[in-house]
Amino acid sequence: FPSQPLEAPDLLPFYSPDKLLRETPLLPGDRIPLPRPRPVPRPAHTTFHLHHRHKLWES
């Protein structure tokens, strides 16, 4: 079913061709290098605390 156009304010006064930005497609040879994942440093006592809590839950 074709829908009727809704009433809306005219946006042409806000249109300026010199400020119009376009995205360029990413070509296969133009790969953006992703940052390498780094492990988050955690204090040793928190790991032991989780292990202890897991043992308590199992019992």
N, CA, C and O atoms as CSV, one atom per row, in Angstrom:
chain,resi,resn,atom,element,x,y,z
A,1,PHE,N,N,0.837,-1.181,0.000
A,1,PHE,CA,C,0.000,0.000,0.000
A,1,PHE,C,C,0.880,1.243,0.000
A,1,PHE,O,O,1.720,1.395,0.887
A,2,PRO,N,N,0.714,2.119,-0.954
A,2,PRO,CA,C,1.502,3.359,-0.917
A,2,PRO,C,C,1.001,4.256,0.207
A,2,PRO,O,O,-0.202,4.470,0.355
A,3,SER,N,N,1.928,4.775,0.991
A,3,SER,CA,C,1.525,5.632,2.106
A,3,SER,C,C,1.578,7.096,1.679
A,3,SER,O,O,2.371,7.479,0.819
A,4,GLN,N,N,0.738,7.886,2.282
A,4,GLN,CA,C,0.691,9.311,1.998
A,4,GLN,C,C,1.881,9.997,2.672
A,4,GLN,O,O,2.255,9.615,3.781
A,5,PRO,N,N,2.484,11.000,2.028
A,5,PRO,CA,C,3.595,11.704,2.686
A,5,PRO,C,C,3.085,12.467,3.906
A,5,PRO,O,O,2.013,13.071,3.883
A,6,LEU,N,N,3.874,12.422,4.959
A,6,LEU,CA,C,3.505,13.123,6.185
A,6,LEU,C,C,3.859,14.597,6.068
A,6,LEU,O,O,4.777,14.975,5.340
A,7,GLU,N,N,3.123,15.415,6.790
A,7,GLU,CA,C,3.442,16.839,6.812
A,7,GLU,C,C,4.652,17.039,7.706
A,7,GLU,O,O,4.687,16.567,8.843
A,8,ALA,N,N,5.636,17.740,7.181
A,8,ALA,CA,C,6.859,17.997,7.937
A,8,ALA,C,C,7.445,19.318,7.464
A,8,ALA,O,O,7.157,19.767,6.355
A,9,PRO,N,N,8.266,19.941,8.300
A,9,PRO,CA,C,8.897,21.190,7.864
A,9,PRO,C,C,9.885,20.934,6.726
A,9,PRO,O,O,10.451,19.847,6.614
A,10,ASP,N,N,10.079,21.937,5.896
A,10,ASP,CA,C,10.992,21.823,4.767
A,10,ASP,C,C,12.431,21.893,5.277
A,10,ASP,O,O,12.790,22.829,5.991
A,11,LEU,N,N,13.254,20.910,4.915
A,11,LEU,CA,C,14.637,20.860,5.378
A,11,LEU,C,C,15.623,21.467,4.393
A,11,LEU,O,O,16.820,21.517,4.676
A,12,LEU,N,N,15.149,21.928,3.244
A,12,LEU,CA,C,16.056,22.498,2.250
A,12,LEU,C,C,16.818,23.738,2.733
A,12,LEU,O,O,17.953,23.931,2.296
A,13,PRO,N,N,16.264,24.593,3.610
A,13,PRO,CA,C,17.085,25.718,4.090
A,13,PRO,C,C,18.334,25.262,4.854
A,13,PRO,O,O,19.310,26.008,4.926
A,14,PHE,N,N,18.321,24.066,5.418
A,14,PHE,CA,C,19.480,23.572,6.164
A,14,PHE,C,C,20.468,22.836,5.269
A,14,PHE,O,O,21.541,22.444,5.728
A,15,TYR,N,N,20.126,22.642,4.006
A,15,TYR,CA,C,20.974,21.893,3.084
A,15,TYR,C,C,22.022,22.818,2.485
A,15,TYR,O,O,21.687,23.845,1.896
A,16,SER,N,N,23.277,22.457,2.632
A,16,SER,CA,C,24.353,23.199,1.965
A,16,SER,C,C,25.293,22.178,1.334
A,16,SER,O,O,25.911,21.388,2.048
A,17,PRO,N,N,25.409,22.181,0.008
A,17,PRO,CA,C,26.215,21.161,-0.667
A,17,PRO,C,C,27.686,21.187,-0.273
A,17,PRO,O,O,28.349,20.152,-0.340
A,18,ASP,N,N,28.220,22.347,0.140
A,18,ASP,CA,C,29.633,22.401,0.497
A,18,ASP,C,C,29.920,21.709,1.829
A,18,ASP,O,O,31.068,21.353,2.098
A,19,LYS,N,N,28.897,21.512,2.668
A,19,LYS,CA,C,29.100,20.845,3.953
A,19,LYS,C,C,28.586,19.408,3.951
A,19,LYS,O,O,28.551,18.753,4.993
A,20,LEU,N,N,28.192,18.928,2.788
A,20,LEU,CA,C,27.666,17.571,2.695
A,20,LEU,C,C,28.828,16.579,2.723
A,20,LEU,O,O,29.745,16.673,1.907
A,21,LEU,N,N,28.794,15.644,3.645
A,21,LEU,CA,C,29.854,14.642,3.774
A,21,LEU,C,C,29.357,13.321,3.228
A,21,LEU,O,O,28.198,12.951,3.417
A,22,ARG,N,N,30.231,12.625,2.559
A,22,ARG,CA,C,29.894,11.301,2.046
A,22,ARG,C,C,30.935,10.317,2.532
A,22,ARG,O,O,32.123,10.631,2.596
A,23,GLU,N,N,30.479,9.123,2.874
A,23,GLU,CA,C,31.409,8.067,3.257
A,23,GLU,C,C,31.925,7.389,2.002
A,23,GLU,O,O,31.166,7.114,1.073
A,24,THR,N,N,33.210,7.125,1.982
A,24,THR,CA,C,33.779,6.381,0.862
A,24,THR,C,C,33.794,4.905,1.225
A,24,THR,O,O,34.043,4.567,2.383
A,25,PRO,N,N,33.541,4.030,0.288
A,25,PRO,CA,C,33.542,2.601,0.610
A,25,PRO,C,C,34.953,2.127,0.946
A,25,PRO,O,O,35.933,2.623,0.391
A,26,LEU,N,N,35.042,1.179,1.843
A,26,LEU,CA,C,36.328,0.620,2.237
A,26,LEU,C,C,36.691,-0.464,1.237
A,26,LEU,O,O,36.045,-1.510,1.178
A,27,LEU,N,N,37.718,-0.212,0.460
A,27,LEU,CA,C,38.142,-1.166,-0.552
A,27,LEU,C,C,38.889,-2.327,0.098
A,27,LEU,O,O,39.411,-2.173,1.202
A,28,PRO,N,N,38.952,-3.489,-0.561
A,28,PRO,CA,C,39.596,-4.657,0.065
A,28,PRO,C,C,41.046,-4.423,0.465
A,28,PRO,O,O,41.496,-4.999,1.455
A,29,GLY,N,N,41.790,-3.604,-0.261
A,29,GLY,CA,C,43.184,-3.364,0.094
A,29,GLY,C,C,43.369,-2.288,1.143
A,29,GLY,O,O,44.484,-2.081,1.621
A,30,ASP,N,N,42.299,-1.598,1.512
A,30,ASP,CA,C,42.395,-0.486,2.467
A,30,ASP,C,C,41.915,-0.902,3.849
A,30,ASP,O,O,41.083,-0.224,4.451
A,31,ARG,N,N,42.427,-1.992,4.343
A,31,ARG,CA,C,41.983,-2.456,5.663
A,31,ARG,C,C,42.531,-1.548,6.751
A,31,ARG,O,O,43.701,-1.165,6.732
A,32,ILE,N,N,41.676,-1.216,7.689
A,32,ILE,CA,C,42.088,-0.402,8.825
A,32,ILE,C,C,42.615,-1.353,9.894
A,32,ILE,O,O,41.895,-2.268,10.294
A,33,PRO,N,N,43.850,-1.168,10.373
A,33,PRO,CA,C,44.362,-2.079,11.399
A,33,PRO,C,C,43.613,-1.887,12.717
A,33,PRO,O,O,43.489,-0.768,13.215
A,34,LEU,N,N,43.124,-2.978,13.266
A,34,LEU,CA,C,42.415,-2.925,14.538
A,34,LEU,C,C,43.421,-2.992,15.681
A,34,LEU,O,O,44.461,-3.636,15.546
A,35,PRO,N,N,43.133,-2.344,16.793
A,35,PRO,CA,C,44.067,-2.422,17.920
A,35,PRO,C,C,44.119,-3.844,18.473
A,35,PRO,O,O,43.111,-4.550,18.509
A,36,ARG,N,N,45.309,-4.247,18.902
A,36,ARG,CA,C,45.465,-5.591,19.454
A,36,ARG,C,C,44.807,-5.656,20.829
A,36,ARG,O,O,44.975,-4.742,21.636
A,37,PRO,N,N,44.061,-6.722,21.106
A,37,PRO,CA,C,43.452,-6.840,22.437
A,37,PRO,C,C,44.521,-7.060,23.498
A,37,PRO,O,O,45.464,-7.826,23.297
A,38,ARG,N,N,44.366,-6.397,24.602
A,38,ARG,CA,C,45.314,-6.521,25.710
A,38,ARG,C,C,44.571,-7.026,26.934
A,38,ARG,O,O,43.461,-6.572,27.214
A,39,PRO,N,N,45.163,-7.959,27.667
A,39,PRO,CA,C,44.491,-8.430,28.885
A,39,PRO,C,C,44.457,-7.321,29.936
A,39,PRO,O,O,45.381,-6.518,30.055
A,40,VAL,N,N,43.375,-7.307,30.681
A,40,VAL,CA,C,43.228,-6.307,31.733
A,40,VAL,C,C,43.950,-6.818,32.972
A,40,VAL,O,O,43.644,-7.912,33.446
A,41,PRO,N,N,44.897,-6.057,33.507
A,41,PRO,CA,C,45.581,-6.534,34.717
A,41,PRO,C,C,44.627,-6.534,35.905
A,41,PRO,O,O,43.906,-5.565,36.146
A,42,ARG,N,N,44.639,-7.629,36.631
A,42,ARG,CA,C,43.791,-7.749,37.818
A,42,ARG,C,C,44.651,-8.161,38.999
A,42,ARG,O,O,45.609,-8.915,38.833
A,43,PRO,N,N,44.326,-7.682,40.177
A,43,PRO,CA,C,45.089,-8.102,41.357
A,43,PRO,C,C,44.912,-9.598,41.613
A,43,PRO,O,O,43.848,-10.156,41.343
A,44,ALA,N,N,45.949,-10.241,42.131
A,44,ALA,CA,C,45.912,-11.689,42.345
A,44,ALA,C,C,44.874,-12.076,43.392
A,44,ALA,O,O,44.273,-13.145,43.287
A,45,HIS,N,N,44.649,-11.241,44.389
A,45,HIS,CA,C,43.721,-11.625,45.461
A,45,HIS,C,C,42.284,-11.727,44.961
A,45,HIS,O,O,41.494,-12.471,45.541
A,46,THR,N,N,41.919,-11.001,43.897
A,46,THR,CA,C,40.550,-11.114,43.397
A,46,THR,C,C,40.326,-12.463,42.726
A,46,THR,O,O,39.239,-13.029,42.837
A,47,THR,N,N,41.339,-12.991,42.028
A,47,THR,CA,C,41.211,-14.305,41.409
A,47,THR,C,C,41.053,-15.372,42.477
A,47,THR,O,O,40.211,-16.260,42.345
A,48,PHE,N,N,41.849,-15.296,43.529
A,48,PHE,CA,C,41.740,-16.272,44.610
A,48,PHE,C,C,40.378,-16.167,45.282
A,48,PHE,O,O,39.794,-17.184,45.655
A,49,HIS,N,N,39.864,-14.945,45.442
A,49,HIS,CA,C,38.567,-14.753,46.081
A,49,HIS,C,C,37.459,-15.404,45.245
A,49,HIS,O,O,36.552,-16.022,45.802
A,50,LEU,N,N,37.522,-15.273,43.925
A,50,LEU,CA,C,36.512,-15.901,43.078
A,50,LEU,C,C,36.598,-17.418,43.150
A,50,LEU,O,O,35.572,-18.099,43.157
A,51,HIS,N,N,37.816,-17.954,43.203
A,51,HIS,CA,C,37.984,-19.405,43.317
A,51,HIS,C,C,37.406,-19.897,44.644
A,51,HIS,O,O,36.732,-20.926,44.691
A,52,HIS,N,N,37.669,-19.166,45.707
A,52,HIS,CA,C,37.148,-19.540,47.025
A,52,HIS,C,C,35.614,-19.467,47.035
A,52,HIS,O,O,34.958,-20.353,47.582
A,53,ARG,N,N,35.053,-18.437,46.447
A,53,ARG,CA,C,33.596,-18.291,46.406
A,53,ARG,C,C,32.966,-19.410,45.573
A,53,ARG,O,O,31.902,-19.917,45.925
A,54,HIS,N,N,33.614,-19.795,44.476
A,54,HIS,CA,C,33.100,-20.885,43.655
A,54,HIS,C,C,33.077,-22.185,44.453
A,54,HIS,O,O,32.125,-22.959,44.357
A,55,LYS,N,N,34.116,-22.423,45.232
A,55,LYS,CA,C,34.152,-23.631,46.073
A,55,LYS,C,C,33.025,-23.597,47.101
A,55,LYS,O,O,32.432,-24.633,47.400
A,56,LEU,N,N,32.726,-22.426,47.641
A,56,LEU,CA,C,31.633,-22.317,48.609
A,56,LEU,C,C,30.291,-22.584,47.940
A,56,LEU,O,O,29.419,-23.209,48.545
A,57,TRP,N,N,30.107,-22.126,46.710
A,57,TRP,CA,C,28.843,-22.346,46.010
A,57,TRP,C,C,28.641,-23.821,45.677
A,57,TRP,O,O,27.516,-24.321,45.707
A,58,GLU,N,N,29.745,-24.524,45.357
A,58,GLU,CA,C,29.624,-25.936,45.001
A,58,GLU,C,C,29.250,-26.795,46.202
A,58,GLU,O,O,28.601,-27.829,46.042
A,59,SER,N,N,29.651,-26.381,47.404
A,59,SER,CA,C,29.358,-27.211,48.588
A,59,SER,C,C,27.982,-26.963,49.158
A,59,SER,O,O,27.603,-27.588,50.148
